[in-house]
Amino acid sequence: MSTFRESAFFNKSELVRLVYRDNPSASNSEIRHAVKQRWNVDVAANLIIQAVGRERDRVAYLASHSSLQKLAKKFLSDCGGNLSIAINHLRLAG
């Protein structure tokens, strides 16, 4: 189990993302349980949805998760690592 001091450096959303990154197929309850186990921090379902998306959407895109992550990282890199610029391009494309 990680220490409280370690968890103090991350906000709850980042803790959810760390757990999700380790296990993209995890359900909301599994994510909630893992965050509680690792950092003794309670997270609500609405926070999980805000941080990593709805469970049914995550499950639907699970098969393409790996390839989408690679594309997203490349796209962000092509935008100079600037998330605001990347988001702006995505909005213009939509």
N, C-alpha and C positions, 0 to 999 in steps of 0.2 A: 504494500500500500504506500502511495506517495504521501509526502508530508503536507501539512497545512501550509507551511511556508512556500512550498513549491506551487500549490494551488493559488496562493495569494498573487502570483505574478500573472495569472490568467483570469479573464472574466469568465462567467459561466458559459457564454456562447463558445468561447475558445475551447473550454473543456469538452463540450459536446462535440465540436469539430475534431478534436484529437481522438476521441473514442470512435467517432464515425470513420475517420481516416484509417484506424486500425481494423475496423470491421464494418464495411459499407453495407452488409446485408443485415445489420442489427435492426431490430424493431425499436420503436420508441421506448418501450418498457425495458428492453435490454440496454439501451443507451443510458436511460435513467439509472438503472441498477449499476452499470459500470462506472458512471461518474460518482455515484455514492460510494462504491467500493474503493475506487482509486483515491478520491480526494475528500470523501465524507461531505460532499456538497449535494444538496437537493436541487434538482432541476425539474421544471414543469414541462408538460407536453407542448404547450404553446411556445416555449423557448426553444425546444428541439426543432419544431417546425420552422421557426424564424432562422435558426442557425444552419440547418441542413435540409430543410424542405419536408413536405408531407411524406409520411411513410408509404402511402400507396404510390406516390410519384417516384420515390426512391426505388421501390421494388420494380416498377415498370421500366426504369432505366438502368437497372442493375447489370444487365447483360452488356450494355454499352458503356458502363461506368469507366472502365479502364481507358478505353480509347478516347472518350470525351475528356477525361482528366488530362491526357497527353495533349490533346488539341487545345484545351483551355490554357494550359501552362505555356504552350507555344504562342498562342494568341496574346496572352498577357506579356510575354517576353517581347513579342513584336511591337507591343505598345509601350515599350520601355519600362515595363513593370509598373506602369501607372494605371491603377484600377479605374480611376475616373475617366481616363481616355478610353480604356477598353469598354467600359459601360456605355459611354457616349456612342462609340462605333456600333455596339450591339443595338442600341435604341434606333440609330439611323438605319440599320439593316432591317429592322423589324417593321 
